[in-house]
């Protein structure tokens, strides 16, 4: 009888300590060994900051390479320390140059292969110790000391916080092993200074990384919240438009049903085919009206109440202007062209656009005067609602700009295949210009 496979049915459950150790080994392998020498070039710095934005074009292009130049300068400093900090007066210049290059190369490698640069720095430390024959500072020669701290800092800046912890632990393990098994009483061990300095540098870098990630998450969350708020506002505006247009469409469908029912009585001895046609028209009109009411029930809010009065039209505009004048807004109206009845949907949308534009003037430009211009042209209806500049005494209260009302106006215009533009005027005011097309011959029923 064969025993159950490891980890299969009947296998002994692993202890929490074992699982924790296994997870740690997997994390170490993933972070420090898997694709350790992958090509990851350091990106150029953004030049849209408060300081770099003020630079000229050529200087701004050079400023983008600031991180690379900083790392290269740190590498040259480590190379100088490695060149001059090994051996005695009789040390070979070739050995000094080798030690300097072994300090420079790992630092430069952080620009393209960060994890590989760490392993290159670790490998260079014993080589420098062997070739330099310098035992005054063990196990970290001056150049290796400075180069390795630089490598840890740069790699930590370019990686996750867990990578910084692994690098520090591996450095500590190497230092303790080298000091314990290869050190001597006449060596000056510098393991503790290196671990202290590197831990301090990595702690600072980790805090900066965590703060940067937190800021990015907050920015992303704010962006998602703003987009969600915009979508919600758009849906609310569309729902409001649907509720208002329900009365208009329902009125027309009711007229169609009534006329279809009464039409056979207007004709003497109508043929059966004609009577059946009118019956079909009435049934379709009633069915469409029923479906329309059902759809309205879906988009209707729980606290929605049907209006007691018919939906407003441009004929009710004088009452609206009187109300806003009572609220403190000085407004005048100008009408051009031959006034005529327009489709109720156009009349309602035009009324709501004027209403919202004047409300925006009251909210965002207190103290300014407004003007409503209505133009009846051959192809449709033109609207222009403009307010003057905000008086100096009211500037502190002014929040002039586009709000949610602009979204509602734009949705109404889009629904009617119209055009709308908004923007500041030359005198510091604000205007909303709308054109609502009306096909020739179309009007109210």
C-alpha positions as a printed Julia matrix, in Angstrom:
445×3 Matrix{Float64}:
   0.0    0.0     0.0
   1.51   3.31   -1.08
   1.62   6.3     1.2
  -0.3    9.45    0.27
   1.67  12.02   -1.67
   3.14  14.96    0.23
   0.62  17.72    0.55
  -2.21  15.48   -0.77
  -5.14  13.97    1.0
  -4.13  12.6     4.38
  -0.88  14.61    4.52
   0.1   16.06    7.88
  -0.8   19.75    8.02
   2.14  22.1     8.09
   2.76  24.23   11.15
   2.31  28.02   10.97
   6.07  28.45   11.46
   6.79  26.21    8.49
   4.33  28.09    6.26
   5.82  31.4     7.38
   9.34  30.22    6.54
   8.2   28.81    3.19
   6.54  32.12    2.3
   9.72  33.97    3.27
  11.84  31.74    1.04
   9.43  32.2    -1.85
   9.48  35.97   -1.34
  13.29  36.0    -1.24
  13.51  33.97   -4.43
  10.95  36.15   -6.19
  12.45  39.48   -5.14
  16.2   38.8    -5.23
  16.78  35.89   -7.62
  13.99  35.78  -10.19
  15.04  37.99  -13.14
  17.7   39.55  -10.93
  19.53  40.94  -13.96
  16.43  42.11  -15.81
  16.86  45.28  -17.84
  15.1   48.12  -16.02
  16.49  51.49  -17.14
  15.97  54.42  -14.82
  13.37  56.81  -16.18
  14.15  60.44  -16.76
  12.82  62.91  -14.24
   9.61  64.78  -14.96
  10.16  68.44  -15.73
   6.73  69.82  -14.87
   7.59  70.63  -11.26
   7.48  74.11   -9.73
  11.24  74.64  -10.27
  11.96  72.82  -13.54
   8.91  74.4   -15.16
  10.66  77.76  -15.02
  13.71  76.56  -16.92
  14.22  77.17  -20.62
  13.68  74.39  -23.14
  17.31  73.24  -23.38
  17.93  73.43  -19.63
  14.71  71.55  -18.96
  15.86  68.76  -21.29
  19.13  68.48  -19.36
  17.3   68.66  -16.02
  15.45  65.46  -16.92
  18.76  63.58  -16.51
  19.32  64.82  -12.95
  18.79  61.39  -11.28
  21.29  59.75  -13.65
  23.84  62.48  -13.05
  23.4   62.16   -9.28
  24.0   58.41   -9.35
  27.04  58.85  -11.61
  28.48  61.46   -9.23
  27.99  59.12   -6.28
  29.73  56.37   -8.27
  32.71  58.59   -9.0
  32.94  59.49   -5.33
  32.92  55.78   -4.42
  35.57  55.17   -7.08
  37.79  57.87   -5.6
  37.37  56.33   -2.15
  38.18  52.88   -3.51
  41.25  54.14   -5.39
  42.8   56.04   -2.5
  41.55  54.03    0.47
  43.3   50.67    0.01
  46.79  49.44    0.85
  49.78  51.39    1.95
  52.34  53.6     0.28
  53.65  50.71   -1.82
  50.26  49.66   -3.18
  50.21  49.02   -6.93
  48.34  51.62   -9.02
  46.75  48.75  -10.95
  45.3   47.39   -7.72
  44.06  50.83   -6.73
  42.45  51.29  -10.14
  40.83  47.86   -9.88
  39.42  48.67   -6.47
  38.13  51.99   -7.77
  36.41  50.37  -10.76
  34.86  47.68   -8.54
  33.32  50.51   -6.5
  32.13  52.43   -9.57
  30.57  49.65  -11.65
  27.9   48.46   -9.14
  26.73  52.04   -8.66
  26.4   52.62  -12.4
  24.63  49.27  -12.79
  21.77  50.53  -10.62
  20.73  52.7   -13.58
  19.84  49.7   -15.75
  19.79  46.49  -13.64
  19.05  47.43  -10.01
  18.82  43.97   -8.38
  21.79  42.78  -10.41
  23.74  45.82   -9.17
  23.21  44.66   -5.59
  24.64  41.22   -6.32
  27.51  42.79   -8.25
  28.31  44.97   -5.25
  28.19  41.97   -2.92
  30.53  40.05   -5.2
  32.95  42.95   -5.46
  33.44  43.3    -1.69
  35.59  40.15   -1.11
  37.47  40.75   -4.37
  38.47  44.21   -3.19
  39.46  42.76    0.19
  41.67  40.12   -1.43
  43.37  42.26   -4.07
  43.9   45.32   -1.92
  45.52  43.45    0.97
  44.07  46.17    3.16
  43.04  44.79    6.52
  42.77  48.08    8.34
  38.99  48.06    7.79
  37.27  44.69    7.55
  35.2   43.43    5.85
  34.26  46.68    4.11
  37.0   48.69    2.43
  36.3   52.43    2.11
  35.27  52.21   -1.55
  33.13  49.13   -0.98
  31.52  50.77    2.05
  30.47  53.88    0.14
  29.53  51.98   -3.04
  27.37  49.43   -1.24
  25.45  52.05    0.76
  24.83  53.94   -2.49
  23.67  50.78   -4.24
  21.29  49.91   -1.39
  19.82  53.41   -1.44
  19.31  53.62   -5.21
  17.89  50.1    -5.5
  15.54  50.73   -2.58
  14.3   53.88   -4.29
  13.52  51.86   -7.4
  11.96  48.82   -5.7
   9.38  47.79   -3.15
  10.04  48.18    0.6
  10.36  44.38    0.95
  13.35  44.41   -1.4
  15.09  46.91    0.86
  14.59  44.57    3.83
  16.0   41.58    1.91
  19.07  43.55    0.82
  19.8   44.69    4.35
  19.41  41.16    5.76
  21.69  39.67    3.09
  24.27  42.39    3.74
  24.11  41.74    7.47
  24.49  37.98    6.95
  27.55  38.42    4.74
  29.13  40.94    7.13
  28.66  38.76   10.2
  29.98  35.65    8.43
  33.02  37.48    7.06
  33.79  39.1    10.38
  33.28  35.9    12.38
  35.13  33.37   10.25
  37.72  35.48    8.4
  38.4   38.27   10.84
  41.18  38.52   13.39
  42.22  40.45   16.43
  44.28  42.83   14.36
  41.41  43.75   12.01
  39.28  46.82   12.56
  35.76  45.5    11.98
  33.3   47.96   10.53
  30.2   45.78   10.23
  28.19  47.74   12.76
  28.82  51.18   11.14
  27.81  49.81    7.74
  24.65  48.17    9.04
  23.69  51.29   10.99
  24.26  53.7     8.09
  22.54  51.42    5.56
  19.59  50.79    7.9
  19.14  54.54    8.38
  19.31  55.17    4.63
  16.9   52.34    3.84
  14.49  53.49    6.53
  14.36  56.98    5.04
  13.92  55.6     1.53
  11.2   53.19    2.64
   9.26  55.98    4.36
   9.53  58.07    1.19
   8.36  55.15   -0.96
   5.4   54.42    1.31
   4.43  58.08    1.31
   4.73  58.27   -2.48
   2.57  55.16   -2.92
   0.01  56.55   -0.49
  -0.14  59.82   -2.43
  -0.58  57.91   -5.69
  -3.39  55.85   -4.17
  -5.09  58.98   -2.85
  -4.74  60.67   -6.24
  -6.14  57.61   -8.01
  -9.01  57.41   -5.51
  -9.8   61.09   -5.95
  -9.75  60.67   -9.73
 -12.1   57.68   -9.52
 -14.35  59.57   -7.12
 -14.48  62.56   -9.46
 -15.27  60.34  -12.44
 -17.94  58.5   -10.47
 -19.44  61.81   -9.33
 -19.45  63.03  -12.92
 -21.17  59.86  -14.13
 -23.73  60.08  -11.33
 -24.44  63.72  -12.15
 -24.85  62.83  -15.81
 -27.31  60.04  -14.98
 -29.27  62.33  -12.67
 -29.52  64.97  -15.39
 -30.66  62.4   -17.95
 -33.22  61.05  -15.49
 -34.57  64.55  -14.9
 -34.85  65.14  -18.65
 -36.65  61.81  -19.08
 -39.17  62.69  -16.38
 -39.89  66.07  -17.9
 -40.23  64.79  -21.47
 -42.61  62.07  -20.31
 -45.46  64.57  -20.04
 -44.72  65.93  -23.51
 -44.6   62.52  -25.17
 -47.55  61.22  -23.17
 -49.64  64.19  -24.32
 -48.9   63.47  -27.98
 -49.58  59.75  -27.63
 -52.88  60.47  -25.87
 -53.9   62.82  -28.7
 -53.03  60.12  -31.25
 -55.14  57.53  -29.38
 -58.13  59.9   -29.07
 -58.0   60.97  -32.7
 -57.69  57.38  -33.89
 -60.75  56.41  -31.84
 -62.83  59.37  -33.11
 -61.73  59.26  -36.74
 -64.17  56.54  -37.93
 -67.13  58.6   -36.7
 -66.07  61.52  -38.9
 -66.45  59.45  -42.07
 -69.84  58.27  -43.34
 -69.94  54.5   -43.83
 -66.19  53.93  -43.45
 -64.9   50.67  -44.96
 -63.98  47.89  -42.48
 -60.32  48.12  -43.47
 -60.24  51.79  -42.45
 -61.96  51.08  -39.14
 -59.51  48.27  -38.43
 -56.58  50.55  -39.28
 -57.74  53.18  -36.8
 -58.3   50.49  -34.15
 -54.74  49.28  -34.69
 -53.38  52.84  -34.44
 -55.25  53.39  -31.18
 -54.07  50.08  -29.71
 -50.46  50.86  -30.63
 -50.71  54.34  -29.15
 -52.17  53.03  -25.9
 -49.5   50.29  -25.74
 -46.74  52.82  -26.35
 -48.17  55.08  -23.64
 -48.28  52.15  -21.2
 -44.66  51.22  -21.93
 -43.62  54.84  -21.57
 -45.17  55.02  -18.12
 -43.46  51.76  -17.17
 -40.05  53.12  -18.24
 -40.71  56.31  -16.31
 -41.39  54.21  -13.23
 -37.88  52.74  -13.54
 -36.1   56.1   -13.67
 -38.4   57.85  -11.21
 -36.95  58.51   -7.76
 -38.84  57.31   -4.69
 -39.68  60.85   -3.66
 -40.64  61.98   -7.17
 -44.01  63.65   -7.53
 -45.62  64.28  -10.88
 -46.02  67.99  -11.64
 -49.46  69.49  -11.18
 -49.02  71.95  -14.06
 -47.97  71.32  -17.66
 -44.27  71.49  -18.45
 -43.13  75.09  -19.09
 -42.47  76.56  -22.53
 -40.93  79.77  -23.83
 -44.29  81.45  -23.29
 -43.64  81.12  -19.55
 -40.22  82.76  -19.78
 -41.44  86.17  -18.56
 -42.53  84.58  -15.28
 -39.08  83.02  -14.88
 -37.38  86.36  -15.49
 -39.63  88.0   -12.92
 -38.62  85.4   -10.34
 -34.89  85.89  -10.88
 -35.35  89.67  -10.74
 -36.98  89.2    -7.34
 -33.87  87.2    -6.35
 -31.69  90.24   -7.11
 -30.54  89.57  -10.67
 -30.84  92.34  -13.22
 -31.84  90.63  -16.45
 -33.27  91.75  -19.77
 -34.71  89.79  -22.68
 -34.39  90.35  -26.42
 -36.3   88.4   -29.07
 -35.48  88.45  -32.77
 -37.17  86.76  -35.7
 -40.78  85.7   -36.21
 -42.07  84.17  -33.0
 -43.77  80.84  -33.67
 -44.78  77.7   -31.87
 -42.06  75.05  -31.7
 -42.2   71.37  -30.75
 -42.9   71.02  -27.06
 -39.61  69.18  -26.48
 -37.7   72.11  -27.96
 -39.75  74.64  -25.99
 -39.17  72.75  -22.73
 -35.44  72.31  -23.33
 -35.03  75.98  -24.25
 -36.85  77.04  -21.08
 -34.71  74.76  -18.88
 -31.49  75.95  -20.51
 -32.36  79.58  -19.82
 -33.42  78.7   -16.28
 -30.17  76.87  -15.52
 -27.99  79.55  -17.09
 -29.63  82.27  -14.99
 -29.29  80.08  -11.87
 -25.58  79.72  -12.6
 -25.32  83.5   -12.87
 -26.93  83.9    -9.45
 -24.63  81.31   -7.9
 -21.31  82.03   -9.61
 -21.5   85.72  -10.56
 -23.3   87.54   -7.75
 -24.01  91.17   -8.54
 -23.57  90.81  -12.3
 -26.32  91.65  -14.78
 -27.6   89.18  -17.39
 -29.18  89.23  -20.81
 -31.29  86.56  -22.53
 -31.37  86.62  -26.32
 -33.81  84.42  -28.25
 -33.57  84.16  -32.01
 -36.22  82.45  -34.17
 -34.51  81.48  -37.41
 -35.56  79.36  -40.36
 -33.72  76.22  -39.21
 -34.4   76.32  -35.52
 -34.02  78.34  -32.33
 -30.99  80.25  -31.1
 -30.31  81.11  -27.45
 -27.65  83.29  -25.88
 -27.52  83.86  -22.15
 -24.7   86.16  -21.12
 -23.8   87.84  -17.84
 -21.51  90.79  -17.36
 -18.35  90.92  -15.22
 -18.62  90.45  -11.5
 -18.42  93.73   -9.56
 -15.27  94.26   -7.5
 -17.27  94.2    -4.28
 -18.51  90.69   -5.07
 -15.3   89.13   -6.35
 -14.64  87.28   -3.09
 -18.01  85.54   -3.35
 -17.72  84.73   -7.03
 -16.94  81.17   -8.06
 -17.42  81.78  -11.74
 -17.13  78.61  -13.8
 -18.93  75.61  -15.17
 -20.78  73.38  -12.71
 -23.25  70.55  -12.91
 -25.76  72.85  -14.59
 -23.58  72.94  -17.7
 -23.83  69.14  -17.85
 -27.62  69.25  -17.81
 -27.75  71.94  -20.5
 -25.36  70.03  -22.72
 -27.41  66.84  -22.35
 -30.58  68.64  -23.46
 -28.81  70.13  -26.46
 -27.28  66.77  -27.43
 -30.69  65.09  -27.17
 -32.04  67.51  -29.8
 -28.94  67.26  -32.04
 -28.12  70.87  -31.3
 -24.92  72.79  -30.66
 -23.7   74.52  -27.52
 -20.67  76.61  -26.63
 -19.71  78.21  -23.35
 -16.88  80.49  -22.34
 -15.74  83.81  -20.98
 -16.5   87.04  -22.81
 -14.03  89.79  -23.62
 -15.27  92.01  -20.78
 -14.82  89.28  -18.14
 -18.34  87.88  -18.17
 -19.62  84.49  -19.24
 -21.94  83.33  -22.0
 -23.86  80.24  -23.05
 -24.72  80.01  -26.74
 -27.12  77.29  -27.94
 -28.71  76.38  -31.25
 -31.61  73.91  -31.31
 -32.5   72.73  -34.82
 -36.17  72.45  -35.8
 -36.99  70.77  -39.14
 -39.07  72.88  -41.48
 -42.81  72.45  -40.92
 -42.42  70.79  -37.5
 -44.41  72.32  -34.69
 -46.69  71.54  -31.8
 -49.7   69.36  -32.31
